[in-house]
Amino acid sequence: MSSATGKLTIAWCTMFVVGTDLFVVSPLLPLIAAQFALPPAAAGLSVTAFSATYMVAAPFLGQMADRVGRRRMLSCCLVGFAAANLMTAAAPSFAWLLAARIIAGATTAGVSPSVYALVGDSAPPARRATWMATAVSGLLCSLSFGAPLGALVGAAFGWAKVFDLLALLSLILVLANRRIWSADPVPASAAAAPQTPPGMLLQRLLPTVVWATALYGIYIYLGAWLTRLGLSTEEIARIVLCYGIGAIAGTLGGGRIADRIGTKTAAVASLLGLFASFALLPLTLQSEILFGLGLGLASALAQIFFPAQQASLVDDFPARRATALAWNNSALFLGIALGSLAGGQVIDHGGFTAALLICAAIALAGALVNWMVIPPRRRAEPAAM
């Protein structure tokens, strides 16, 4: 299979499995915490360990992929990812589970940038942002399908079976990726390109960190908090489904919106929408339907940001796209790690409403940061990639 559809399908499936591995922890957190006799905030350290490891490893592995070949790096990391999931499923203690999640974070750090780089290299220049958004949608679709299905499988067969299944899917994807990417399409100019000034790139990544902190400060502990409110596994799965559907809509629509109004404007509008929706969500906590719909809207508005940010990085760093995208992934997981730490503390001490209001304030700050650090002229011509 060598067609554009085949490449996007395999890329989508790869990101779906990787995303499921991360996002399924939230609905499974009560089961994991119960098995190891831990409070949810302590069990949430497994998410922090995964995210922190990813954040540190992604830039290094992204540069290594440019040297040894992205397809080779992708295959090796998928094998390691499968091994990490088998270790997670077999964990006899929470310390063992933390070690397994660290390995999973490191191997995922080699998978995601390699997939994005392979897609970006293979895409027609005029449609590169659309291809990137399609690959990203696999990650977000794991919210609406992978995480809820994982929650149901975990409730029926035990949470460990979820990670066994993810390991099997990872090994299947090793073969699929090796067939679809016939060669490592690394441009000759990529290795010889001048190093991007660190200050410039770090400045461009600040909005990603703030956005992810606000969004995942709520999502990571959503399952634990809804369980505390007395909702059943099925009810939690429906709410997570609403969140995931909103994420898909926001991601797929975000690329087109950014092409029309500019990536900077789209990113700022996304963060302002997240601020407003989080600020209003406390009014819906008494109704499962209203809360689910409100959370879905918040997710849709939030996910407009990520394809806009990726498209702007592709435009701004054309000679080092893989490096910029790898660093953006690190910024994403830094934000997830900060969100998991802050969200757990706020929810434990102030409740879910307090967490929503604090994360709303963070999103508002993110809109201001985005407006200040993103050059407007580069956002005006998104189609000229």
Secondary structure, 3 states (H helix, E strand, C coil): CCCHHHHHHHHHHHHHHHHHHHHCHHHHHHHHHHHCCCCHHHHCHHHHHHHHHHHHHHHHHHHHHHHHCHHHHHHHHHHHHHHHHHHHHCCCCHHHHHHHHHHHHHHHHHHHHHHHHHHHHHCCHHHHHHHHHHHHHHHHHHHHHHHHHHHHHHHHHCHHHHHHHHHHHHHHHHHHHHHHCCCCCCCHHHHHCCCCCHHHHHHHHHHHHHHHHHHHHHHCCHHHHHHHCCCCHHHHHHHHHHHHHHHHHHHHHHHHHHHHHCHHHHHHHHHHHHHHHHHHHHHHCCCHHHHHHHHHHHHHHHHCHHHHHHHHHHHHCHHHHHHHHHHHHHHHHHHHHHHHHHHHHHHHHHCHHHHHHHHHHHHHHHHHHHHHHCCHHHHCCCCCC
